[in-house]
């Protein structure tokens, strides 16, 4: 048995901001994927994954009982498959901000939800919000609190524009330029980031008036501008706004940036060779980079592994 593939995602813009109603833009990233699987001779990882699914199935039963109008699963079938040793076979790195738990949630919903909303339907805003809510509740098992956006992206495999908490829509993003010099890339920090503690730091900081003001007047403002520029293909304006956003993050989100990258972050802003921003909640995992000249960025970051995810 092997289920369909579900892909990783990249939140280009909106990390932390979408908690406070900024815009966001999330795109599928097909380089990594995962699927539900049963093997004759499972590996160590498969056995661990299977144990995690046992706990997840229990959680889904509780979710059904506490919120019966939201979603129902064929739990009998799910538990039967778990007993056979089913696990989530995934190349998506965990704790890297590219949606490893999101893909798992999408796979379980796709296989076991009753009366599921499918990709083939006319996806009205109501349906998208309902899916996002279901996925948010499901993914909370892994994160403590989830927006439901990662699984939504993985499930639908289309770019999603977040206008606000209650307003999301499929987005047409400008098609990539094959030989474009400009690029969005991932930089591997070499360490794993834990989502829950990072979100907790952010929530604690939000209790302080100056931090709240900075989020509203600078962080959200520049994030929204980046989303608009990206969707309109206004590259010149986009890079001006990304530079501002990168600066705001360096000044105000230090705990979310792995220490060894503070200097590199600053160097990008000073040289304009590249600009860095958080990918997901930060604290480790991937860092997202934007550059108008990928060769220049590669030279500046020659000691690091760059993965290009989008060309301008």
PyMOL commands that set and color helices and strands:
alter all, ss='L'
color gray80, all
select helices_A, chain A and resi 17-20+44-66+75-83+100-112+125-143+149-156+195-205+209-232+235-252+254-256+259-271+294-300
alter helices_A, ss='H'
color red, helices_A
select strands_A, chain A and resi 6-13+24-37+87-90+160-164+167-170+183-188+275-278+286-291+306-311
alter strands_A, ss='S'
color yellow, strands_A
deselect
rebuild
show_as cartoon
